[in-house]
Amino acid sequence: MYDNSSILKLELQNIDKFQLSVLQNNLIAGVFKLQSQNDEIFVDTLGYISIGKFLSQHTLNVSVFKSIVENFLSILSDSSMYYLDNKNFLIESDKIFICLDDYELKMIYQPCGIEGYNADCIREFLFDIILPNAKFTKDENWDFVIYAITYINSLDKQNISIDVLDKLFAGDIDLKVYKNEDEDKSMSEEITKTDTPHKKSKKTLDTQKKIRSLYQRFIKKSEKTVVQDTCVNETTLLKNIKNSGTLESVQTEYSDIVLYKNNLIIGRNSELADAVITSMNIGKIHAEIILEGEKVYIRDLNSLNGTYINDARVQVYSLVEIKNGDKLMFADIEYRVNL
């Protein structure tokens, strides 16, 4: 008997019988065992939550961040010993899962027989899933992570290998050579410009802002093209997706909101919202951010305590454009628009 809420069905084409057999008798700890019933293939994710939901609900410290990345690399490495090529892993925030007890990852492999090493999957995991969505603790030294991000971004595709990254996280690569004083100064000036007027200027860079600034510099250099998957029978519209800005939290207890999708729901309920604000003053689904071309709009979703732009309450369900530097209030939670 299965819990239907934990079952994820896979619609596959061109199934590789050898890979399917390996996954049905799976011995790889970090890969879901494939199960079948009535000609349907599925995985049971009971006991796990998606990495996307995990990142929206938890704050990462250095050890957990390193553990997650090392675990991801370990899964890729272990799978290669069973002739499972990493091109067939689903690298999506709702298709990679994590156990809250030990932070062990669990991934889904599609037995479609696509051969080859996909260095992009490592970039996708870090630059499309972890960095834009993670909330980082502010009381630790994140220099290692900042230098590591810079190092990985500096590598050509053919040079990104599991062995190289294993050495990186084992401390066998001197990352100090990737510390760029001019870059740090540039980021410091950039972050100071986006600070709200009533904030005092900080001598030490806020971790969240420094990593976010670094990430945004990289993401602006290369737009991500979404293509149709050759294995799963689901077609994605061909278009360019890029990070379109951030809502910067004024109160330190709340995280910034990255505008990473065209229709982004903000609210208290983690099951319904893309960006979660954990305050009882916020509605379960409070507001929606909408990206249309070069413009960004906000819509209040009939929230009890309202949505405000520069202290003016937004009419329920009306579409109102927001601009760089605007003050946004979701109930009593304040953000600044950084586009």
DODRENVO-865535 format. One record per residue (C-alpha): residue in one letter; x, y, z. Coordinates in Angstrom, 3 decimals. Each point is the difference from the previous one (the first is absolute). Last residue first. Layout:
# DODRENVO-865535
<pt resn="A" u="X" v="Y" w="Z"/>
...
//
This chain:
# DODRENVO-865535
<pt resn="L" u="15.523" v="45.158" w="-10.382"/>
<pt resn="N" u="0.425" v="0.537" w="3.769"/>
<pt resn="V" u="-3.358" v="0.649" w="1.658"/>
<pt resn="R" u="0.192" v="0.702" w="3.732"/>
<pt resn="Y" u="-1.903" v="-2.170" w="2.473"/>
<pt resn="E" u="-2.038" v="0.609" w="3.144"/>
<pt resn="I" u="-2.087" v="-2.490" w="1.998"/>
<pt resn="D" u="-2.973" v="1.724" w="1.692"/>
<pt resn="A" u="-2.725" v="-1.384" w="-2.326"/>
<pt resn="F" u="2.096" v="-0.718" w="-3.112"/>
<pt resn="M" u="1.679" v="3.377" w="-0.349"/>
<pt resn="L" u="1.971" v="1.068" w="-3.054"/>
<pt resn="K" u="2.238" v="3.077" w="-0.207"/>
<pt resn="D" u="0.963" v="0.776" w="-3.583"/>
<pt resn="G" u="3.718" v="0.307" w="-0.810"/>
<pt resn="N" u="-0.259" v="-1.550" w="-3.463"/>
<pt resn="K" u="-3.541" v="0.090" w="-1.286"/>
<pt resn="I" u="-3.309" v="-1.726" w="0.681"/>
<pt resn="E" u="-2.887" v="-0.096" w="-2.486"/>
<pt resn="V" u="-3.492" v="-0.523" w="1.399"/>
<pt resn="L" u="-2.428" v="-2.751" w="-1.055"/>
<pt resn="S" u="-3.292" v="0.196" w="1.911"/>
<pt resn="Y" u="-1.120" v="-3.137" w="1.867"/>
<pt resn="V" u="-0.715" v="1.949" w="3.223"/>
<pt resn="Q" u="0.880" v="3.679" w="-0.212"/>
<pt resn="V" u="3.570" v="0.657" w="1.077"/>
<pt resn="R" u="0.368" v="2.043" w="3.202"/>
<pt resn="A" u="2.215" v="3.064" w="-0.305"/>
<pt resn="D" u="2.975" v="0.037" w="2.407"/>
<pt resn="N" u="2.602" v="0.015" w="-2.821"/>
<pt resn="I" u="-1.706" v="-3.057" w="-1.470"/>
<pt resn="Y" u="-2.218" v="-1.811" w="2.509"/>
<pt resn="T" u="-1.514" v="-3.495" w="0.214"/>
<pt resn="G" u="-2.907" v="-0.684" w="2.340"/>
<pt resn="N" u="-0.709" v="-1.318" w="3.474"/>
<pt resn="L" u="-2.813" v="-2.398" w="-0.931"/>
<pt resn="S" u="1.435" v="-1.072" w="-3.355"/>
<pt resn="N" u="-2.258" v="0.053" w="-3.060"/>
<pt resn="L" u="2.744" v="-1.238" w="-2.318"/>
<pt resn="D" u="1.880" v="3.295" w="-0.322"/>
<pt resn="R" u="1.578" v="0.335" w="-3.441"/>
<pt resn="I" u="3.524" v="1.172" w="-0.774"/>
<pt resn="Y" u="1.570" v="0.865" w="-3.330"/>
<pt resn="V" u="3.488" v="-0.157" w="-1.500"/>
<pt resn="K" u="0.857" v="1.430" w="-3.423"/>
<pt resn="E" u="2.724" v="-0.977" w="-2.477"/>
<pt resn="G" u="-2.134" v="-2.648" w="-1.670"/>
<pt resn="E" u="-2.856" v="-0.874" w="2.322"/>
<pt resn="L" u="1.055" v="-1.250" w="3.436"/>
<pt resn="I" u="-2.816" v="-0.482" w="2.517"/>
<pt resn="I" u="0.404" v="0.086" w="3.788"/>
<pt resn="E" u="-2.993" v="-1.414" w="1.875"/>
<pt resn="A" u="-1.357" v="0.849" w="3.432"/>
<pt resn="H" u="-1.186" v="-1.501" w="3.284"/>
<pt resn="I" u="-0.504" v="-3.724" w="-0.491"/>
<pt resn="K" u="-0.256" v="-1.363" w="3.522"/>
<pt resn="G" u="-0.366" v="3.628" w="1.078"/>
<pt resn="I" u="2.767" v="1.774" w="1.909"/>
<pt resn="N" u="-0.627" v="1.314" w="3.511"/>
<pt resn="M" u="0.770" v="-3.469" w="1.376"/>
<pt resn="S" u="3.595" v="0.513" w="-1.151"/>
<pt resn="T" u="2.183" v="-2.589" w="-1.693"/>
<pt resn="I" u="0.422" v="1.647" w="-3.397"/>
<pt resn="V" u="0.208" v="-2.752" w="-2.637"/>
<pt resn="A" u="0.920" v="0.514" w="-3.657"/>
<pt resn="D" u="-1.520" v="-2.436" w="-2.507"/>
<pt resn="A" u="-3.223" v="-0.206" w="2.008"/>
<pt resn="L" u="-2.604" v="-2.770" w="0.159"/>
<pt resn="E" u="1.554" v="-2.807" w="2.045"/>
<pt resn="S" u="2.225" v="2.407" w="1.934"/>
<pt resn="N" u="-3.048" v="1.905" w="1.285"/>
<pt resn="R" u="0.981" v="3.482" w="1.195"/>
<pt resn="G" u="-0.148" v="1.801" w="-3.344"/>
<pt resn="I" u="1.700" v="1.271" w="-3.136"/>
<pt resn="I" u="-0.937" v="-1.502" w="-3.365"/>
<pt resn="L" u="2.427" v="0.472" w="-2.888"/>
<pt resn="N" u="-1.255" v="0.147" w="-3.570"/>
<pt resn="N" u="2.816" v="0.536" w="-2.521"/>
<pt resn="K" u="2.627" v="-1.846" w="2.036"/>
<pt resn="Y" u="3.250" v="0.797" w="1.830"/>
<pt resn="L" u="-0.898" v="3.207" w="1.813"/>
<pt resn="V" u="2.270" v="-0.624" w="2.998"/>
<pt resn="I" u="-1.613" v="0.800" w="3.355"/>
<pt resn="D" u="2.305" v="1.166" w="2.802"/>
<pt resn="S" u="-0.257" v="-1.796" w="3.312"/>
<pt resn="Y" u="-1.850" v="1.069" w="3.133"/>
<pt resn="E" u="1.442" v="0.370" w="3.504"/>
<pt resn="T" u="2.225" v="2.890" w="-1.115"/>
<pt resn="Q" u="-2.935" v="2.348" w="-0.646"/>
<pt resn="V" u="0.622" v="2.096" w="-3.118"/>
<pt resn="S" u="-0.375" v="-2.960" w="-2.352"/>
<pt resn="E" u="1.270" v="0.547" w="-3.513"/>
<pt resn="L" u="-2.438" v="-0.853" w="-2.788"/>
<pt resn="T" u="2.287" v="-1.250" w="-2.746"/>
<pt resn="G" u="0.495" v="0.308" w="-3.716"/>
<pt resn="S" u="-0.859" v="-1.566" w="-3.326"/>
<pt resn="N" u="2.142" v="-3.155" w="0.140"/>
<pt resn="K" u="0.017" v="-1.325" w="-3.507"/>
<pt resn="I" u="-2.060" v="-2.357" w="-2.104"/>
<pt resn="N" u="0.340" v="-0.201" w="-3.758"/>
<pt resn="K" u="-2.720" v="-1.796" w="-1.888"/>
<pt resn="L" u="-0.965" v="-3.349" w="-1.473"/>
<pt resn="L" u="-3.266" v="-1.056" w="1.617"/>
<pt resn="T" u="0.428" v="-3.225" w="1.934"/>
<pt resn="T" u="-1.313" v="-3.273" w="-1.368"/>
<pt resn="E" u="-0.774" v="-2.949" w="2.285"/>
<pt resn="N" u="0.471" v="-3.588" w="-1.141"/>
<pt resn="V" u="3.207" v="-0.482" w="1.938"/>
<pt resn="C" u="2.961" v="-1.204" w="-2.041"/>
<pt resn="T" u="1.014" v="2.546" w="-2.588"/>
<pt resn="D" u="-0.732" v="2.924" w="2.325"/>
<pt resn="Q" u="-1.118" v="3.061" w="-1.951"/>
<pt resn="V" u="2.372" v="2.900" w="0.482"/>
<pt resn="V" u="0.364" v="2.789" w="2.578"/>
<pt resn="T" u="2.707" v="2.535" w="-0.804"/>
<pt resn="K" u="1.778" v="1.523" w="2.999"/>
<pt resn="E" u="1.356" v="3.482" w="-0.445"/>
<pt resn="S" u="3.737" v="0.366" w="0.535"/>
<pt resn="K" u="1.807" v="3.105" w="1.244"/>
<pt resn="K" u="-2.963" v="1.264" w="2.024"/>
<pt resn="I" u="0.006" v="-3.244" w="1.996"/>
<pt resn="F" u="3.627" v="0.456" w="1.000"/>
<pt resn="R" u="-0.401" v="3.541" w="1.336"/>
<pt resn="Q" u="-3.277" v="-0.992" w="1.664"/>
<pt resn="Y" u="1.735" v="-2.825" w="1.870"/>
<pt resn="L" u="2.717" v="2.296" w="1.322"/>
<pt resn="S" u="-2.569" v="2.539" w="1.169"/>
<pt resn="R" u="-2.040" v="-2.738" w="1.666"/>
<pt resn="I" u="3.099" v="-1.368" w="1.742"/>
<pt resn="K" u="0.875" v="3.470" w="1.294"/>
<pt resn="K" u="-3.586" v="0.864" w="0.909"/>
<pt resn="Q" u="-0.558" v="-3.166" w="2.036"/>
<pt resn="T" u="3.351" v="0.319" w="1.722"/>
<pt resn="D" u="-0.476" v="3.636" w="1.068"/>
<pt resn="L" u="3.173" v="1.805" w="-0.863"/>
<pt resn="T" u="2.098" v="1.215" w="2.899"/>
<pt resn="K" u="0.496" v="3.737" w="0.396"/>
<pt resn="K" u="-3.750" v="0.513" w="0.020"/>
<pt resn="S" u="-1.745" v="3.215" w="-0.974"/>
<pt resn="K" u="-2.846" v="0.920" w="2.386"/>
<pt resn="K" u="-3.440" v="-0.671" w="-1.377"/>
<pt resn="H" u="-2.516" v="2.857" w="-0.278"/>
<pt resn="P" u="0.862" v="0.660" w="-3.651"/>
<pt resn="T" u="-0.616" v="-3.603" w="-1.165"/>
<pt resn="D" u="3.079" v="-1.882" w="-1.169"/>
<pt resn="T" u="0.158" v="-0.400" w="-3.784"/>
<pt resn="K" u="2.932" v="2.380" w="-0.464"/>
<pt resn="T" u="1.920" v="-1.653" w="2.856"/>
<pt resn="I" u="-0.399" v="-3.383" w="-1.743"/>
<pt resn="E" u="1.582" v="1.285" w="-3.209"/>
<pt resn="E" u="2.855" v="1.689" w="1.856"/>
<pt resn="S" u="0.748" v="-3.188" w="1.947"/>
<pt resn="M" u="-0.276" v="-2.095" w="-3.143"/>
<pt resn="S" u="2.564" v="2.199" w="-1.737"/>
<pt resn="K" u="2.313" v="-0.129" w="3.013"/>
<pt resn="D" u="-0.262" v="-3.808" w="0.137"/>
<pt resn="E" u="0.623" v="-0.202" w="-3.755"/>
<pt resn="D" u="3.057" v="2.252" w="0.335"/>
<pt resn="E" u="1.302" v="-2.188" w="2.836"/>
<pt resn="N" u="-0.367" v="-3.158" w="-2.072"/>
<pt resn="K" u="0.186" v="-3.176" w="2.034"/>
<pt resn="Y" u="0.399" v="-2.796" w="-2.558"/>
<pt resn="V" u="3.670" v="-0.552" w="0.885"/>
<pt resn="K" u="-1.176" v="-0.632" w="3.545"/>
<pt resn="L" u="-1.803" v="-3.098" w="-1.234"/>
<pt resn="D" u="3.011" v="-2.290" w="0.332"/>
<pt resn="I" u="-1.359" v="-3.346" w="-1.160"/>
<pt resn="D" u="0.389" v="-3.078" w="2.233"/>
<pt resn="G" u="-2.638" v="1.180" w="2.497"/>
<pt resn="A" u="-2.101" v="-3.163" w="-0.233"/>
<pt resn="F" u="-2.759" v="2.093" w="-1.564"/>
<pt resn="L" u="2.228" v="1.037" w="-2.909"/>
<pt resn="K" u="1.584" v="-3.427" w="-0.350"/>
<pt resn="D" u="-3.477" v="-1.520" w="-0.383"/>
<pt resn="L" u="-0.753" v="2.774" w="-2.497"/>
<pt resn="V" u="2.943" v="-0.994" w="-2.196"/>
<pt resn="D" u="-0.857" v="-3.692" w="0.224"/>
<pt resn="I" u="-3.661" v="0.630" w="-0.832"/>
<pt resn="S" u="1.039" v="1.817" w="-3.141"/>
<pt resn="I" u="-0.331" v="3.549" w="-1.271"/>
<pt resn="N" u="2.947" v="0.426" w="-2.364"/>
<pt resn="Q" u="-1.956" v="-0.730" w="-3.189"/>
<pt resn="K" u="-2.529" v="2.699" w="0.857"/>
<pt resn="D" u="2.682" v="2.662" w="0.427"/>
<pt resn="L" u="0.692" v="0.948" w="3.585"/>
<pt resn="S" u="-0.280" v="3.574" w="1.291"/>
<pt resn="N" u="-3.538" v="-0.515" w="1.350"/>
<pt resn="I" u="1.256" v="-2.859" w="2.146"/>
<pt resn="Y" u="2.783" v="2.177" w="1.461"/>
<pt resn="T" u="-2.261" v="2.980" w="0.700"/>
<pt resn="I" u="-2.524" v="-2.237" w="1.746"/>
<pt resn="A" u="2.831" v="-1.599" w="2.003"/>
<pt resn="Y" u="1.358" v="3.425" w="1.017"/>
<pt resn="I" u="-3.420" v="1.056" w="1.298"/>
<pt resn="V" u="-0.572" v="-3.350" w="1.712"/>
<pt resn="F" u="3.385" v="0.030" w="1.737"/>
<pt resn="D" u="-0.439" v="3.646" w="1.036"/>
<pt resn="W" u="-3.274" v="-0.869" w="1.758"/>
<pt resn="N" u="1.278" v="0.646" w="3.510"/>
<pt resn="E" u="-2.989" v="-0.426" w="2.301"/>
<pt resn="D" u="-2.474" v="2.262" w="1.798"/>
<pt resn="K" u="-2.252" v="0.935" w="-2.903"/>
<pt resn="T" u="-1.669" v="-3.333" w="-0.745"/>
<pt resn="F" u="-0.886" v="-0.406" w="-3.663"/>
<pt resn="K" u="-3.449" v="-0.204" w="-1.618"/>
<pt resn="A" u="0.130" v="-2.068" w="-3.177"/>
<pt resn="N" u="-2.200" v="0.599" w="-3.059"/>
<pt resn="P" u="2.184" v="1.673" w="-2.631"/>
<pt resn="L" u="3.172" v="-1.838" w="1.110"/>
<pt resn="I" u="-1.323" v="-3.558" w="0.376"/>
<pt resn="I" u="-2.217" v="-0.647" w="-3.037"/>
<pt resn="D" u="1.147" v="1.751" w="-3.188"/>
<pt resn="F" u="3.657" v="0.794" w="0.792"/>
<pt resn="L" u="0.963" v="-2.989" w="2.142"/>
<pt resn="F" u="-2.078" v="-2.847" w="-1.446"/>
<pt resn="E" u="0.097" v="1.427" w="-3.520"/>
<pt resn="R" u="3.786" v="0.432" w="0.152"/>
<pt resn="I" u="0.409" v="-3.636" w="1.055"/>
<pt resn="C" u="-2.466" v="-1.160" w="-2.676"/>
<pt resn="D" u="1.894" v="2.034" w="-2.597"/>
<pt resn="A" u="2.961" v="-2.378" w="0.170"/>
<pt resn="N" u="-2.125" v="-2.613" w="-1.755"/>
<pt resn="Y" u="2.002" v="-3.163" w="-0.554"/>
<pt resn="G" u="-1.192" v="-2.280" w="-2.759"/>
<pt resn="E" u="-2.599" v="-2.523" w="-1.022"/>
<pt resn="I" u="-3.760" v="0.354" w="-0.279"/>
<pt resn="G" u="-1.412" v="-3.486" w="0.667"/>
<pt resn="C" u="-3.430" v="1.102" w="1.163"/>
<pt resn="P" u="-0.093" v="-1.383" w="3.514"/>
<pt resn="Q" u="-1.020" v="3.267" w="1.715"/>
<pt resn="Y" u="1.809" v="0.488" w="3.309"/>
<pt resn="I" u="-1.690" v="1.715" w="2.928"/>
<pt resn="M" u="2.094" v="1.332" w="2.874"/>
<pt resn="K" u="0.162" v="-0.440" w="3.775"/>
<pt resn="L" u="2.065" v="2.366" w="2.138"/>
<pt resn="E" u="1.117" v="-0.638" w="3.578"/>
<pt resn="Y" u="-0.605" v="2.912" w="2.383"/>
<pt resn="D" u="0.148" v="-2.398" w="3.009"/>
<pt resn="D" u="-3.454" v="0.175" w="1.574"/>
<pt resn="L" u="-1.572" v="2.459" w="-2.455"/>
<pt resn="C" u="0.345" v="-2.409" w="-2.920"/>
<pt resn="I" u="0.488" v="1.775" w="-3.330"/>
<pt resn="F" u="-1.606" v="-0.264" w="-3.423"/>
<pt resn="I" u="0.908" v="1.007" w="-3.557"/>
<pt resn="K" u="-2.974" v="0.136" w="-2.390"/>
<pt resn="D" u="-1.674" v="3.204" w="1.273"/>
<pt resn="S" u="3.142" v="2.136" w="-0.296"/>
<pt resn="E" u="0.884" v="-1.492" w="-3.378"/>
<pt resn="I" u="3.045" v="-1.975" w="-1.121"/>
<pt resn="L" u="-1.695" v="-3.215" w="-1.172"/>
<pt resn="F" u="2.862" v="-2.443" w="-0.526"/>
<pt resn="N" u="0.388" v="-1.472" w="-3.494"/>
<pt resn="K" u="3.071" v="1.963" w="-1.078"/>
<pt resn="N" u="1.820" v="-1.437" w="3.034"/>
<pt resn="D" u="0.811" v="-3.243" w="-1.772"/>
<pt resn="L" u="-0.946" v="-3.214" w="1.810"/>
<pt resn="Y" u="2.670" v="-2.584" w="-0.709"/>
<pt resn="Y" u="-0.327" v="-1.497" w="3.511"/>
<pt resn="M" u="3.314" v="1.548" w="1.075"/>
<pt resn="S" u="-1.249" v="3.294" w="-1.474"/>
<pt resn="S" u="-2.810" v="0.020" w="2.553"/>
<pt resn="D" u="2.437" v="0.120" w="2.928"/>
<pt resn="S" u="1.715" v="3.109" w="-1.419"/>
<pt resn="L" u="-3.214" v="1.897" w="-0.733"/>
<pt resn="I" u="-1.357" v="-0.874" w="3.445"/>
<pt resn="S" u="3.267" v="1.066" w="1.654"/>
<pt resn="L" u="-0.094" v="3.365" w="-1.773"/>
<pt resn="F" u="-3.489" v="0.713" w="1.368"/>
<pt resn="N" u="1.065" v="-1.122" w="3.481"/>
<pt resn="E" u="2.991" v="2.352" w="-0.120"/>
<pt resn="V" u="-2.308" v="2.871" w="-0.997"/>
<pt resn="I" u="-2.503" v="-0.741" w="2.794"/>
<pt resn="S" u="2.707" v="-0.538" w="2.638"/>
<pt resn="K" u="1.810" v="3.212" w="-0.962"/>
<pt resn="F" u="-3.209" v="2.036" w="0.400"/>
<pt resn="V" u="-0.833" v="-1.796" w="3.266"/>
<pt resn="S" u="3.475" v="0.739" w="1.394"/>
<pt resn="V" u="-0.071" v="3.678" w="-1.028"/>
<pt resn="N" u="-3.415" v="0.765" w="1.468"/>
<pt resn="L" u="-3.162" v="-0.047" w="-2.069"/>
<pt resn="T" u="-3.279" v="1.503" w="1.202"/>
<pt resn="H" u="-3.139" v="-2.058" w="-0.439"/>
<pt resn="Q" u="-3.517" v="0.352" w="-1.436"/>
<pt resn="S" u="0.557" v="1.204" w="-3.577"/>
<pt resn="L" u="3.128" v="-2.130" w="-0.411"/>
<pt resn="F" u="-1.838" v="-3.139" w="1.132"/>
<pt resn="K" u="-2.923" v="0.690" w="-2.335"/>
<pt resn="G" u="2.334" v="0.219" w="-2.983"/>
<pt resn="I" u="2.004" v="-3.031" w="1.159"/>
<pt resn="S" u="-3.202" v="-2.030" w="-0.152"/>
<pt resn="I" u="-1.065" v="-1.754" w="3.195"/>
<pt resn="Y" u="0.863" v="-3.544" w="1.040"/>
<pt resn="G" u="-1.510" v="-2.667" w="2.253"/>
<pt resn="L" u="-2.258" v="-1.406" w="-2.728"/>
<pt resn="T" u="1.447" v="0.781" w="-3.459"/>
<pt resn="D" u="-1.361" v="-3.161" w="-1.669"/>
<pt resn="V" u="1.168" v="-0.229" w="-3.602"/>
<pt resn="F" u="-2.130" v="-0.887" w="-3.017"/>
<pt resn="I" u="-0.275" v="-2.110" w="-3.134"/>
<pt resn="E" u="-3.467" v="-0.864" w="-1.281"/>
<pt resn="D" u="-0.732" v="-3.248" w="-1.877"/>
<pt resn="N" u="-2.634" v="-0.985" w="2.592"/>
<pt resn="Q" u="2.535" v="0.400" w="2.818"/>
<pt resn="S" u="3.681" v="0.837" w="-0.211"/>
<pt resn="Q" u="2.695" v="1.104" w="2.415"/>
<pt resn="L" u="3.230" v="1.866" w="-0.638"/>
<pt resn="K" u="2.319" v="0.182" w="3.011"/>
<pt resn="F" u="0.902" v="3.593" w="0.791"/>
<pt resn="V" u="3.686" v="0.888" w="-0.274"/>
<pt resn="G" u="2.223" v="1.135" w="2.881"/>
<pt resn="A" u="0.657" v="-3.409" w="1.546"/>
<pt resn="I" u="0.861" v="-1.781" w="-3.250"/>
<pt resn="L" u="-0.943" v="-3.687" w="0.324"/>
<pt resn="N" u="-3.012" v="0.134" w="-2.324"/>
<pt resn="N" u="-1.632" v="-3.197" w="-1.142"/>
<pt resn="Q" u="-2.631" v="1.898" w="-1.993"/>
<pt resn="L" u="2.663" v="2.576" w="-0.862"/>
<pt resn="V" u="2.432" v="-2.521" w="-1.458"/>
<pt resn="S" u="-2.801" v="-1.713" w="-1.953"/>
<pt resn="L" u="-1.133" v="3.333" w="-1.453"/>
<pt resn="Q" u="3.583" v="0.787" w="-1.002"/>
<pt resn="F" u="0.278" v="-3.305" w="-1.854"/>
<pt resn="K" u="-3.434" v="0.355" w="-1.603"/>
<pt resn="D" u="0.720" v="3.493" w="-1.389"/>
<pt resn="I" u="-3.377" v="1.683" w="-0.357"/>
<pt resn="N" u="-0.546" v="1.944" w="-3.218"/>
<pt resn="Q" u="-2.766" v="2.127" w="1.536"/>
<pt resn="L" u="-0.866" v="0.642" w="3.620"/>
<pt resn="E" u="-2.901" v="1.534" w="1.902"/>
<pt resn="L" u="1.069" v="-0.237" w="3.629"/>
<pt resn="K" u="-2.500" v="-0.123" w="2.848"/>
<pt resn="L" u="0.850" v="1.597" w="3.342"/>
<pt resn="I" u="-1.614" v="-1.676" w="3.001"/>
<pt resn="S" u="0.269" v="1.783" w="3.358"/>
<pt resn="S" u="-3.531" v="1.403" w="0.045"/>
<pt resn="N" u="-1.375" v="-3.387" w="-1.049"/>
<pt resn="D" u="1.291" v="-1.625" w="3.206"/>
<pt resn="Y" u="0.701" v="-3.530" w="-1.154"/>
<pt resn="M" u="-1.394" v="-3.405" w="0.991"/>
//
